Amino acid sequence: MNKIIRVTKTEFELDNGDIFPIEPELDEEMSPEEFQIHYERAYNIVKSLKDVGGDNKNNKGVDV
């Protein structure tokens, strides 16, 4: 899993250089360490959705 190296109210940057917007923007500033907790939680939720309906032939899954 990637590490958060920079976060503002409107975007965050991963250790691989990828930058993503945060929408809606954060209400308050967070440290990269604080945001990492939220990022990992969201990542794990999306990843778990990939497994939902795994035996369904019509399921295309979720790319994570």
Secondary structure as GFF3:
##gff-version 3
##sequence-region A 1 64
A	DSSP	beta_strand	4	7	.	.	.	ID=ss1
A	DSSP	beta_strand	11	14	.	.	.	ID=ss2
A	DSSP	beta_strand	19	21	.	.	.	ID=ss3
A	DSSP	alpha_helix	32	51	.	.	.	ID=ss4
###
